[in-house]
Amino acid sequence: MKSSPAADPAEHDLDPPADRMSAVEIRASLSLSSLFALRMLGLFLILPVFAVHAVQMEGGDSQFLVGLALGAYGLTQGLLQIPFGMASDRWGRKRVIVFGLVLFAVGSFVAALATSVEGAIIGRCIQGAGAISAAVVALAADLTRDQHRTKVMALIGGSISLTFALSLMLAPALYRAIGMDGIFALIGVMALAAILVVLLAVPPEPRDLAQAAGRAGGALASSFPLKADRASLGSVLRDTELLRLNFGIFALHGVQMAMFVVVPTTLVASGHLPVESHWKVYLPVVLVSFALMMPPILVAERRGQLKRLFIGSVMLMLALQAGFALWLDQLPAVIALLVGFFIAFNILEATLPSLVTRIAPASARGTAIGVYNTTQALGLFFGGALGGLIAQHGGNVQVFAFGIVLMALWLVVAAGMKVPGQVTSRTLKLGPVQDVIALRERLVRVRGVRDVVVMPEQGIAVLTVFAGAWDEQAALRTIGGEA
């Protein structure tokens, strides 16, 4: 009897020509991007209207409580990213993603029923407890090869940016039509729709394919371990290269949040542009920047120049902060600077998680992305809080001076980074194999090994490795065979 598609290893074709994405990679990219877009649209829809609505709620006269309602989501996200990432390493990505989306939906419906700001805070905390970003990014890494990973992350990042711009356009109209409680309820429905995307559209996990292949005695293809490495959190926290990337995402989102304490009021003051018309700036800026950020990513990946693109984007961010400080009162200049900002931001937003998944051990990808997303959430909180404090006591220009300092620090930290080299395939002959799954688990833990296909019927194992950086002798000892 033919196995179902969800359990058929043949469906998981990750070995087409290196310059072309496989059907599974394309499907994973599109489905996971749509999953992110659904969830982030639900988050962003409240940003332009909640503060206006909150004055009608009990406790809405406290700006602190209103700000806490907006920020509570980020707090629980930051606290739970690492546990959710580690859970996805141990129990599977899809299970964790579905559980997180259920929490997000529950929190949305709690907020929809709230009559006080305190009730909305509780709902936002529950929403944030569905911290699935680490599991989603780790699954994207599991289902794509290294040479295409940055393109996939760029597509996910672009979907988030586009969703942000769309939310600015849709939120006022939705608020007038269905009210704040209706928007929260709609967000809950979007979370439920995202669960259907996970179950019906996202390709099967390598874990499932590996188990099916092991039961059938056939080829086993995956870089996704069946058991989590219990020591992985400590190794992730000690890894110098991962620490560089974590500081980078902290700095990037710190600058972003500090900027958007100032930019909206600047658009109003310098261009007499009311808040409800800001989407007319943001939407074209996001679309243009997304179109312009893809060519340099494609060229850099093709030519092995990812580090040069990365460092250049950090330098551009630093220059843009100086530009904002100099021309903050000139609307055309601000719009041009926003285009440059989103180009650099989207490039860095795509390359950072791509590099994390390349550098982290295969057995700790979810954990590494969890730590990464935690520092991202802390950057959002730090940038927003400090940006507001600086703007209140020092003025708008000083906010961008803060951005210059933060970008300069990142440039120093990133200068010594090591980008993993090009991947290649090696075929090793197998000795006697008693347990195919256990053998594959040991092989993916060998330094420099990214993906493994074990074919006991042919007596070989095909390893995808970083050229010049993998431990061939350790792999040979593991399989008891020869090259």
C-alpha positions as CSV (number, residue, x, y, z in Angstrom):
1,M,0.0,0.0,0.0
2,K,1.3,3.4,-0.9
3,S,2.1,5.6,2.1
4,S,0.3,8.9,2.5
5,P,2.1,12.0,1.2
6,A,2.6,13.3,4.7
7,A,4.8,10.3,5.5
8,D,6.4,9.6,2.2
9,P,10.2,10.4,2.3
10,A,10.2,10.7,-1.5
11,E,8.1,13.8,-1.2
12,H,10.9,15.5,0.7
13,D,13.1,16.2,-2.4
14,L,15.8,18.5,-1.1
15,D,18.4,17.5,-3.7
16,P,17.7,19.3,-7.0
17,P,20.4,21.3,-8.7
18,A,22.1,23.6,-6.2
19,D,21.1,26.8,-8.1
20,R,17.4,26.0,-8.1
21,M,14.9,25.7,-5.2
22,S,13.1,22.4,-4.9
23,A,9.4,22.0,-4.9
24,V,9.4,21.5,-1.1
25,E,11.6,24.6,-0.6
26,I,9.2,26.7,-2.6
27,R,6.2,25.3,-0.8
28,A,7.8,25.8,2.6
29,S,8.8,29.4,1.7
30,L,5.3,30.4,0.6
31,S,3.3,28.6,3.3
32,L,5.6,29.7,6.2
33,S,5.6,33.3,4.8
34,S,1.7,33.3,4.7
35,L,1.7,31.9,8.2
36,F,3.9,34.7,9.4
37,A,1.8,37.2,7.5
38,L,-1.5,36.0,9.0
39,R,-0.1,36.2,12.5
40,M,1.6,39.5,12.1
41,L,-1.4,41.2,10.5
42,G,-3.3,40.2,13.6
43,L,-0.7,41.9,15.7
44,F,-0.2,45.0,13.7
45,L,-3.9,45.8,13.2
46,I,-4.3,47.1,16.8
47,L,-1.3,49.5,16.7
48,P,-2.8,52.5,14.9
49,V,-6.1,52.4,16.8
50,F,-5.8,50.9,20.3
51,A,-4.5,54.0,22.0
52,V,-7.4,56.0,20.5
53,H,-10.0,53.3,21.6
54,A,-8.5,52.8,25.1
55,V,-9.8,56.1,26.4
56,Q,-13.3,54.6,26.3
57,M,-12.3,51.7,28.5
58,E,-11.9,51.5,32.2
59,G,-8.4,52.5,33.1
60,G,-7.9,54.1,29.7
61,D,-6.9,57.4,31.2
62,S,-3.6,56.0,32.2
63,Q,-1.0,56.2,29.4
64,F,1.2,53.8,31.4
65,L,-1.6,51.1,31.3
66,V,-2.2,51.7,27.6
67,G,1.5,51.4,26.9
68,L,1.6,48.3,29.0
69,A,-1.2,46.8,27.0
70,L,0.7,47.4,23.8
71,G,4.0,46.2,25.2
72,A,2.7,43.2,27.2
73,Y,2.8,41.0,24.1
74,G,6.6,41.6,23.7
75,L,7.3,40.8,27.3
76,T,5.7,37.3,27.3
77,Q,7.3,36.7,23.8
78,G,10.7,37.5,25.2
79,L,10.2,35.3,28.2
80,L,9.0,32.3,26.2
81,Q,11.0,32.3,22.9
82,I,13.7,30.1,24.3
83,P,11.4,27.5,26.0
84,F,9.3,27.3,22.8
85,G,12.5,26.9,20.7
86,M,13.8,24.2,22.9
87,A,10.4,22.4,22.9
88,S,10.4,22.5,19.1
89,D,13.9,20.8,19.1
90,R,12.5,18.1,21.4
91,W,8.9,17.5,20.3
92,G,8.7,18.8,16.8
93,R,8.2,22.2,15.1
94,K,4.6,21.8,14.0
95,R,3.2,20.7,17.4
96,V,4.8,23.7,19.0
97,I,3.5,26.1,16.3
98,V,0.0,24.8,16.5
99,F,0.0,25.0,20.4
100,G,1.4,28.6,20.2
101,L,-1.3,29.6,17.7
102,V,-4.0,28.2,20.0
103,L,-2.7,30.4,22.8
104,F,-2.6,33.4,20.5
105,A,-6.2,32.8,19.5
106,V,-7.3,32.4,23.1
107,G,-5.5,35.7,24.0
108,S,-7.2,37.5,21.1
109,F,-10.7,36.4,22.2
110,V,-9.9,37.3,25.9
111,A,-8.9,40.8,24.7
112,A,-12.1,41.0,22.5
113,L,-14.2,40.4,25.6
114,A,-12.3,42.9,27.8
115,T,-14.0,46.0,29.1
116,S,-11.0,47.4,30.9
117,V,-7.4,48.1,29.9
118,E,-6.3,45.6,32.5
119,G,-8.4,42.9,30.7
120,A,-6.7,43.8,27.5
121,I,-3.3,43.5,29.2
122,I,-4.2,39.9,30.2
123,G,-5.3,39.1,26.7
124,R,-2.1,40.6,25.2
125,C,0.0,38.6,27.7
126,I,-1.8,35.4,26.6
127,Q,-1.3,36.3,22.9
128,G,2.4,36.8,23.5
129,A,2.7,33.5,25.2
130,G,2.2,31.9,21.8
131,A,5.9,32.5,21.1
132,I,6.2,30.5,17.8
133,S,8.7,32.6,15.9
134,A,11.7,30.4,16.8
135,A,9.9,27.2,15.8
136,V,8.7,28.7,12.5
137,V,12.2,29.9,11.5
138,A,13.7,26.6,12.6
139,L,11.2,24.7,10.5
140,A,12.1,27.0,7.5
141,A,15.7,26.1,8.1
142,D,14.9,22.4,8.3
143,L,13.1,22.4,5.0
144,T,15.6,24.5,3.0
145,R,19.2,24.2,1.9
146,D,21.8,26.7,3.1
147,Q,22.4,28.2,-0.3
148,H,18.7,29.2,-0.5
149,R,18.1,30.0,3.2
150,T,18.6,33.8,3.0
151,K,16.1,34.0,0.1
152,V,13.5,32.2,2.3
153,M,14.2,34.5,5.3
154,A,13.9,37.5,2.9
155,L,10.5,36.3,1.8
156,I,9.3,35.9,5.4
157,G,10.7,39.3,6.4
158,G,9.2,40.9,3.3
159,S,5.8,39.4,4.2
160,I,6.1,41.0,7.7
161,S,7.0,44.4,6.3
162,L,4.2,44.3,3.8
163,T,1.7,43.2,6.5
164,F,2.8,46.2,8.6
165,A,2.1,48.6,5.8
166,L,-1.3,47.0,5.1
167,S,-2.3,47.1,8.7
168,L,-1.8,50.9,8.7
169,M,-4.2,51.2,5.8
170,L,-6.8,48.7,7.0
171,A,-6.9,49.3,10.7
172,P,-8.8,52.6,10.7
173,A,-11.5,51.3,8.3
174,L,-11.9,48.1,10.3
175,Y,-12.2,50.0,13.5
176,R,-15.0,52.1,12.1
177,A,-16.7,49.0,10.8
178,I,-16.4,46.4,13.6
179,G,-14.8,48.3,16.6
180,M,-11.9,47.3,18.8
181,D,-13.5,44.1,20.1
182,G,-14.3,43.1,16.5
183,I,-10.7,43.6,15.5
184,F,-9.5,41.4,18.4
185,A,-12.0,38.7,17.4
186,L,-10.8,38.9,13.8
187,I,-7.3,38.5,15.0
188,G,-8.4,35.3,16.8
189,V,-10.0,34.0,13.6
190,M,-6.7,34.7,11.7
191,A,-4.8,32.6,14.3
192,L,-7.2,29.7,13.7
193,A,-6.7,30.2,9.9
194,A,-3.0,30.0,10.5
195,I,-3.4,26.6,12.2
196,L,-5.0,25.4,9.0
197,V,-2.1,26.7,7.0
198,V,0.3,24.7,9.3
199,L,-1.8,21.5,9.0
200,L,-2.6,21.6,5.3
201,A,0.0,23.7,3.5
202,V,3.3,23.5,5.3
203,P,5.4,20.5,4.1
204,P,5.9,17.5,6.5
205,E,8.8,17.9,9.0
206,P,12.0,16.1,8.3
207,R,11.3,14.4,11.7
208,D,8.2,12.7,10.2
209,L,10.0,11.8,7.0
210,A,12.9,10.3,8.9
211,Q,10.7,8.2,11.1
212,A,8.7,6.9,8.0
213,A,12.0,6.1,6.2
214,G,13.4,4.3,9.2
215,R,10.3,2.2,9.6
216,A,10.4,1.4,5.9
217,G,14.2,0.7,5.9
218,G,14.7,3.2,3.2
219,A,16.8,6.3,2.7
220,L,16.8,8.7,5.6
221,A,17.1,12.4,4.8
222,S,17.2,15.1,7.4
223,S,19.3,17.5,9.4
224,F,16.6,17.5,12.1
225,P,17.4,15.4,15.1
226,L,14.8,13.3,16.8
227,K,16.0,14.1,20.3
228,A,17.0,17.5,21.6
229,D,20.6,18.1,22.8
230,R,20.1,18.7,26.6
231,A,23.3,20.7,26.7
232,S,22.4,22.8,23.7
233,L,21.3,26.0,25.5
234,G,24.6,26.4,27.2
235,S,26.5,25.8,24.0
236,V,24.3,28.3,22.2
237,L,24.9,31.0,24.9
238,R,28.7,30.4,24.7
239,D,29.0,30.5,20.9
240,T,30.8,33.7,20.0
241,E,29.4,33.8,16.4
242,L,25.9,33.4,17.7
243,L,26.5,36.1,20.2
244,R,27.5,38.5,17.5
245,L,24.3,37.8,15.6
246,N,22.2,38.1,18.7
247,F,23.7,41.5,19.5
248,G,22.9,42.5,15.9
249,I,19.2,41.7,16.1
250,F,19.0,43.5,19.4
251,A,20.6,46.6,17.9
252,L,18.6,46.5,14.7
253,H,15.2,46.4,16.5
254,G,16.4,48.8,19.1
255,V,17.0,51.4,16.4
256,Q,13.8,50.5,14.7
257,M,11.6,51.1,17.7
258,A,13.5,54.3,18.8
259,M,13.0,55.7,15.2
260,F,9.3,55.0,15.3
261,V,8.9,57.0,18.5
262,V,9.9,60.0,16.4
263,V,9.1,59.3,12.7
264,P,5.2,59.4,12.9
265,T,5.1,62.8,14.6
266,T,7.8,64.0,12.2
267,L,5.6,63.1,9.2
268,V,2.7,65.0,10.8
269,A,4.9,68.1,11.6
270,S,7.0,68.3,8.5
271,G,4.4,67.4,5.9
272,H,1.1,68.1,7.5
273,L,0.2,64.5,7.0
274,P,-2.5,63.2,9.4
275,V,-1.9,59.8,11.0
276,E,-4.7,58.1,9.0
277,S,-2.8,59.0,5.8
278,H,0.6,57.7,6.9
279,W,0.0,54.4,5.0
280,K,0.4,56.5,1.8
281,V,4.0,56.9,2.8
282,Y,4.7,53.5,4.4
283,L,3.1,51.3,1.8
284,P,5.0,52.6,-1.3
285,V,8.2,52.7,0.8
286,V,7.9,49.1,1.9
287,L,7.0,47.9,-1.6
288,V,9.9,49.8,-3.3
289,S,12.4,48.7,-0.6
290,F,11.4,45.1,-0.8
291,A,11.9,45.1,-4.6
292,L,15.3,46.8,-4.2
293,M,16.6,44.5,-1.4
294,M,16.3,41.2,-3.4
295,P,18.9,41.7,-6.1
296,P,21.8,42.3,-3.7
297,I,20.8,39.2,-1.7
298,L,20.7,37.0,-4.8
299,V,24.0,38.3,-6.1
300,A,25.7,38.0,-2.7
301,E,24.6,34.4,-2.2
302,R,25.6,33.5,-5.7
303,R,29.1,35.0,-5.4
304,G,29.7,34.0,-1.7
305,Q,29.8,37.6,-0.6
306,L,27.2,37.5,2.2
307,K,29.5,39.0,4.8
308,R,30.3,42.0,2.6
309,L,26.6,42.6,2.0
310,F,25.9,42.2,5.7
311,I,28.7,44.7,6.8
312,G,27.7,47.1,4.0
313,S,24.1,47.1,5.3
314,V,25.1,47.9,8.8
315,M,27.2,50.8,7.5
316,L,24.2,52.0,5.5
317,M,22.1,51.9,8.6
318,L,24.7,54.0,10.4
319,A,24.7,56.6,7.6
320,L,20.9,56.7,7.5
321,Q,20.7,57.5,11.2
322,A,23.0,60.5,10.6
323,G,20.8,61.5,7.6
324,F,17.7,61.4,9.8
325,A,19.5,63.6,12.4
326,L,20.4,66.2,9.7
327,W,17.2,66.3,7.6
328,L,14.5,65.3,10.0
329,D,12.4,68.4,9.2
330,Q,12.3,67.8,5.4
331,L,9.5,65.5,4.3
332,P,11.1,64.4,0.9
333,A,14.4,63.6,2.6
334,V,12.6,61.6,5.3
335,I,10.8,59.5,2.7
336,A,14.0,58.8,0.8
337,L,15.7,57.9,4.1
338,L,12.9,55.6,5.0
339,V,13.3,53.8,1.7
340,G,17.0,53.3,2.4
341,F,16.2,52.2,6.0
342,F,13.8,49.5,4.9
343,I,16.2,48.2,2.2
344,A,19.0,47.8,4.8
345,F,16.6,46.6,7.5
346,N,15.1,43.9,5.3
347,I,18.5,42.7,4.1
348,L,19.7,42.4,7.7
349,E,16.4,40.9,8.9
350,A,16.8,38.2,6.2
351,T,20.5,37.5,6.6
352,L,20.6,37.4,10.5
353,P,18.3,34.4,11.0
354,S,19.8,32.7,8.0
355,L,23.2,32.9,9.5
356,V,21.9,31.7,12.9
357,T,20.5,28.6,11.3
358,R,23.8,28.0,9.5
359,I,26.0,28.4,12.5
360,A,23.9,26.7,15.2
361,P,24.2,22.9,15.6
362,A,21.5,21.1,13.8
363,S,20.3,19.6,17.1
364,A,19.9,23.1,18.6
365,R,18.4,25.2,15.8
366,G,15.2,25.9,17.6
367,T,17.1,26.8,20.8
368,A,19.4,29.1,18.9
369,I,16.5,30.9,17.2
370,G,14.7,31.1,20.6
371,V,17.7,32.9,22.1
372,Y,17.9,35.1,18.9
373,N,14.2,36.0,19.1
374,T,14.5,36.7,22.9
375,T,17.2,39.3,22.2
376,Q,15.1,40.7,19.4
377,A,12.2,41.2,21.8
378,L,14.5,42.8,24.3
379,G,15.8,45.1,21.6
380,L,12.2,46.2,20.8
381,F,11.5,46.9,24.5
382,F,14.9,48.7,25.0
383,G,14.7,50.8,21.8
384,G,11.1,51.9,22.5
385,A,11.6,52.7,26.2
386,L,15.0,54.4,25.7
387,G,13.9,56.2,22.5
388,G,10.9,57.6,24.2
389,L,13.0,58.7,27.2
390,I,15.6,60.4,25.0
391,A,12.9,62.1,22.9
392,Q,11.2,63.4,25.9
393,H,14.3,64.8,27.7
394,G,16.7,65.4,24.8
395,G,14.7,65.9,21.6
396,N,14.2,64.0,18.4
397,V,17.7,64.6,16.9
398,Q,19.2,62.9,20.0
399,V,17.2,59.8,19.3
400,F,19.1,59.4,16.0
401,A,22.4,60.1,17.8
402,F,21.5,57.1,20.0
403,G,21.0,55.2,16.7
404,I,24.4,56.2,15.4
405,V,26.1,54.9,18.6
406,L,24.2,51.6,18.5
407,M,25.0,51.0,14.8
408,A,28.6,51.9,15.3
409,L,28.8,49.4,18.2
410,W,27.2,46.7,15.9
411,L,29.7,47.5,13.2
412,V,32.6,46.8,15.6
413,V,31.0,43.6,16.8
414,A,30.2,42.3,13.3
415,A,33.6,43.1,11.8
416,G,35.1,39.9,13.0
417,M,32.2,37.6,12.1
418,K,32.8,34.3,10.3
419,V,30.3,33.4,7.7
420,P,30.0,29.6,7.0
421,G,31.4,28.7,3.6
422,Q,29.8,26.9,0.7
423,V,28.2,23.6,1.2
424,T,29.2,20.4,-0.7
425,S,28.2,16.8,-0.7
426,R,30.3,13.8,0.3
427,T,29.4,10.1,-0.1
428,L,30.7,7.7,2.6
429,K,30.4,3.9,2.5
430,L,28.6,2.3,5.4
431,G,29.5,-0.5,7.7
432,P,26.9,-2.8,9.1
433,V,23.8,-0.6,10.2
434,Q,21.6,-1.8,13.0
435,D,19.6,1.4,13.6
436,V,19.3,3.8,10.7
437,I,17.7,6.6,12.7
438,A,20.3,6.4,15.5
439,L,23.1,6.6,12.9
440,R,21.6,9.6,11.3
441,E,21.2,11.3,14.7
442,R,24.9,10.8,15.4
443,L,26.0,12.0,12.0
444,V,24.1,15.3,12.2
445,R,26.0,16.1,15.4
446,V,29.4,15.8,13.7
447,R,31.0,19.2,13.3
448,G,30.3,20.8,9.9
449,V,27.6,18.3,8.8
450,R,24.4,20.1,7.8
451,D,22.2,17.4,6.1
452,V,22.3,13.6,6.0
453,V,20.8,10.9,3.7
454,V,21.4,7.4,4.9
455,M,20.7,4.7,2.2
456,P,21.4,1.3,3.9
457,E,20.2,-0.7,0.8
458,Q,23.0,1.0,-1.2
459,G,25.4,0.8,1.6
460,I,26.2,4.6,1.5
461,A,25.5,7.8,3.4
462,V,25.4,11.1,1.6
463,L,26.4,14.1,3.7
464,T,25.9,17.8,3.0
465,V,28.8,19.5,4.7
466,F,30.7,22.8,4.9
467,A,33.7,22.4,2.6
468,G,36.9,22.6,4.7
469,A,35.1,22.9,8.0
470,W,33.7,19.5,8.6
471,D,35.3,16.6,10.6
472,E,35.6,13.8,8.1
473,Q,37.4,11.5,10.5
474,A,34.7,11.8,13.1
475,A,32.1,11.0,10.4
476,L,34.0,7.9,9.3
477,R,34.4,6.7,12.9
478,T,30.7,7.2,13.4
479,I,29.6,5.1,10.5
480,G,32.5,2.6,10.6
481,G,33.0,3.0,6.8
482,E,35.2,4.8,4.3
483,A,35.1,7.6,1.8
